[in-house]
Amino acid sequence: MKPLANDTLLRALRREPVAHTPVWLMRQAGRYLPEYNAVRAKAGSFMALATTPSLATEVTLQPLDRFALDAAILFSDILTVPDAMGLGLTFAEGEGPRFARPLRDEVAIDALAVPDMAKLRYVFDTVGEIKRALDGRVPLIGFAGSPFTLACYMIEGGGSADFTTVRRMAHARPDLMDRIVDVNARAVRAYVREQVAAGADVVMLFDTWGGMLTAAAFERWSLASMRHVLDTVPRGVPTILFSRGAGDRLQRLAATGAVCIGLDWSMDLDAARRAVGDRVALQGNLDPAALLTDAASVERAVRAVLAAAGGAPGHVFNLGHGILPSTPPDHVAVLVDTVHRLTRAPKSQ
């Protein structure tokens, strides 16, 4: 395999000194880019785009052609795994994901099984095609949803403000939640191993909804299942764990085995570093709404994040969640250029 021309992200994840702080953005390929919208329209639907390797590769590379980003991230969706389980995933315009067959009764939950990874071949083919197209330019990040986060959508049938159905099941039938999360964990383990085999340099787990759980439930269904996944990622492949709304559980996140913990924008980056020391790298954590302002405000917000990071090894600049669709692309350019310029400059500046 061709050596990476830019391995800054991998060095930062190992907490090694770097020439500049690496930067990439969650959802960096998406609706804020007019060229993405053109390809999405050509595909006809989100799922058609995500399941066509040539098109998914094209949109993965689009932000790298615009901005000096230090990593590519696979264009896909965390819900491809439950879709392969037969739950009937669709994306309605303006409504988000929906499952035709949510897990609402014991019969459906008992029938749940780890899918044949051949049903997800389009994802692995996309990873391989992206790697060939990158030709060693930057690392490629593969990803999956955490077992509990997948369970939230599978039970609720789609997105939700509070996932009441999920939380009710966790209290009334914890045995059923155990079953769903266990199957998901085994599926995600296989899924990320296949992504690595296809060429992913880094694996990221998105635990979008673990933070809504009580402390005991978080340990039982979120942390334990993520450790189960992380334990099986091939040796030498760095792992990033992003658990939204779980800032008060940072110590436990740092003990999962992930080499890097992603922080949402509500977390104090400086306090997080003091809490975990040099055990893990930290990723984040600019508020995505900062990019909706103006160039001067974007630069000011970037400076604040970098100041909180303190210039120590082991920081990956990112947003505290996904980039918003209404973000002006020029503001992303300001963000990336500011991170690189300031972190290459002498510390006295």
Secondary structure, DSSP 8 states (H G I E B T S, - for coil): ----S--HHHHHHTT---SS--B--TT-SSTTSHHHHHHHHHHSSHHHHHT-HHHHHHHHHHHHHHS--S-EE----TTHHHIIIII-EEEETTTEEEESS---SHHHHHH-----GGGGHHHHHHHHHHHHHHTTSS-EEEEEE-HHHHHHHHHHSB--SS-HHHHHHHHH-HHHHHHHHHHHHHHHHHHHHHHHHHT-SEEEEEETTGGGS-HHHIIIIIIHHHHHHHTTS-TT--EEEEETT-GGGHHHHHTSS-SEEE--TTS-HHHHHHHHTTSSEEE--B-GGGGGS-HHHHHHHHHHHHHHHTT-SSEEB-BSS---TT--HHHHHHHHHHHHHHHHS-TT-
